[in-house]
Amino acid sequence: MITVTPYINNGSTRKAWDAFAAASRNGTFLFRRDFMEYHSDRFEDASLLIYDGNKLLGLLPANRSCRDATTVESHGGLTYGGLLLGDKATAMLTGKMLHAAAKYYLAQGYKQLVYKPTPYIYHRQPTEEPLYWLYRAGATLETRNVSTAVNLRNPLPLSELRGRKCRQAQNADLRIRSEKSEALADEDYPAYWDLLTETLEQRHGVRPVHSLQEIKQLKSLFPNEIKLYTAERDGALLAGVLCFDCGKVVHAQYIAAGTEARTCGALDLLFATLLEKYSNRAYFDFGISNEPETGRINEGLIFQKEGFGGHAVCYDRYIVSLESLVAATPK
């Protein structure tokens, strides 16, 4: 019999959650409780553990919506969410798990579920069974953002422009630094965060999602997964990329480049270096290129990313009635 249990922050449940998330076929370190809870003051947790008897079958990272008390989100505080599944979860079993979760949320007074599936490139094995059940329940695709990813197992050549900018940067006496090989340390983060904040405000009218304090906290918790790379000249920081290393996929979480960096090709050389460094992985994900206010593609931004041999991966957000999900899924 399928049952659900709300997540309780104690030692044994936390250990079980983290172990299952790490072994799941579509989980990344973003689903570790240390990562999910760094902003727990802003998100009321509504996560579930789903069992068959005593056997843990799946996890649903979730929170009560900050805007609507009748909506539960998976997950409002993360880039993506959705049901985390083990290797033996079949399509029908996945449907039963969603059925049990939807019934539980209905009993708690929720009416709808916002579901942001983890993009397929992060899956260790194909894990799109929940999308079928969302379709059967009449879910609405509410938002679709476009990211750009390079297939590192079958990479395409750089565009002529990106290659030319890389050669220009190689002749500009730039130094590429990484935390591991070039001793970047905590004291380098404030300068990078200043550059990042200035870049985002000037070019996109937004600020970083994470504060400097939050990213340093996350860095202390995940030193092997969160890494900063910079391009410098004569000791001056010109550009930087903060990467989230998810194992199969390396994601460029934050990208910053000042005016000088754009003229000398510093960011181009930095990305070319990263594509070479992570050539043993499956994908390098540059992140979305949609403007936050309108949802429209920033043409200049996506053009730059596609120049490195990248193509589109969609980050989706669905919304579904919990009653409809119960009716559409097997008991």
Secondary structure as the mmCIF struct_conf table of DSSP 4:
data_model
#
loop_
_struct_conf.conf_type_id
_struct_conf.id
_struct_conf.beg_label_comp_id
_struct_conf.beg_label_asym_id
_struct_conf.beg_label_seq_id
_struct_conf.end_label_comp_id
_struct_conf.end_label_asym_id
_struct_conf.end_label_seq_id
STRN STRN1 ILE A 2 PRO A 6
BEND BEND1 ASN A 10 ASN A 10
HELX_RH_AL_P HELX_RH_AL_P1 GLY A 11 ALA A 23
BEND BEND2 SER A 24 ASN A 26
HELX_RH_3T_P HELX_RH_3T_P1 PHE A 29 PHE A 31
BEND BEND3 ARG A 32 ARG A 32
HELX_RH_AL_P HELX_RH_AL_P2 ARG A 33 MET A 36
TURN_TY1_P TURN_TY1_P1 GLU A 37 ARG A 42
STRN STRN2 GLU A 44 ASP A 45
STRN STRN3 LEU A 48 ASP A 52
TURN_TY1_P TURN_TY1_P2 GLY A 53 ASN A 54
STRN STRN4 LYS A 55 LEU A 60
STRN STRN5 ASN A 63 ARG A 64
BEND BEND4 CYS A 66 ARG A 67
TURN_TY1_P TURN_TY1_P3 ALA A 69 THR A 70
STRN STRN6 THR A 71 SER A 74
TURN_TY1_P TURN_TY1_P4 GLY A 76 GLY A 77
BEND BEND5 LEU A 78 THR A 79
STRN STRN7 GLY A 81 GLY A 81
STRN STRN8 LEU A 84 LEU A 85
TURN_TY1_P TURN_TY1_P5 ASP A 87 LYS A 88
HELX_RH_AL_P HELX_RH_AL_P3 ALA A 91 ALA A 107
TURN_TY1_P TURN_TY1_P6 GLN A 108 GLY A 109
STRN STRN9 GLN A 112 TYR A 115
STRN STRN10 PRO A 117 PRO A 117
HELX_LH_PP_P HELX_LH_PP_P1 THR A 118 PRO A 119
HELX_RH_3T_P HELX_RH_3T_P2 TYR A 120 TYR A 122
BEND BEND6 ARG A 124 GLN A 125
HELX_RH_AL_P HELX_RH_AL_P4 GLU A 129 ARG A 136
TURN_TY1_P TURN_TY1_P7 ALA A 137 GLY A 138
STRN STRN11 THR A 140 ASN A 151
TURN_TY1_P TURN_TY1_P8 LEU A 152 ARG A 153
BEND BEND7 ASN A 154 ASN A 154
HELX_LH_PP_P HELX_LH_PP_P2 PRO A 155 SER A 159
HELX_RH_AL_P HELX_RH_AL_P5 GLU A 160 GLN A 170
TURN_TY1_P TURN_TY1_P9 ASN A 171 ASP A 173
STRN STRN12 ARG A 175 SER A 178
TURN_TY1_P TURN_TY1_P10 GLU A 179 SER A 181
BEND BEND8 GLU A 182 GLU A 182
HELX_RH_3T_P HELX_RH_3T_P3 ASP A 186 ASP A 188
HELX_RH_AL_P HELX_RH_AL_P6 TYR A 189 HIS A 204
BEND BEND9 GLY A 205 GLY A 205
BEND BEND10 VAL A 209 HIS A 210
HELX_RH_AL_P HELX_RH_AL_P7 LEU A 212 LEU A 221
TURN_TY1_P TURN_TY1_P11 PRO A 223 GLU A 225
STRN STRN13 ILE A 226 ARG A 233
TURN_TY1_P TURN_TY1_P12 ASP A 234 GLY A 235
STRN STRN14 ALA A 236 ASP A 245
BEND BEND11 GLY A 247 LYS A 248
STRN STRN15 VAL A 249 ALA A 257
HELX_RH_AL_P HELX_RH_AL_P8 THR A 259 CYS A 264
TURN_TY1_P TURN_TY1_P13 GLY A 265 GLY A 265
HELX_RH_AL_P HELX_RH_AL_P9 ALA A 266 LYS A 277
TURN_TY1_P TURN_TY1_P14 TYR A 278 ASN A 280
BEND BEND12 ARG A 281 ALA A 282
STRN STRN16 TYR A 283 ILE A 288
STRN STRN17 ASN A 290 ASN A 290
TURN_TY1_P TURN_TY1_P15 PRO A 292 THR A 294
STRN STRN18 ILE A 297 ILE A 297
HELX_RH_AL_P HELX_RH_AL_P10 GLU A 299 GLU A 306
TURN_TY1_P TURN_TY1_P16 GLY A 307 GLY A 309
STRN STRN19 HIS A 311 SER A 321
HELX_RH_AL_P HELX_RH_AL_P11 LEU A 322 ALA A 328
BEND BEND13 THR A 329 THR A 329
#
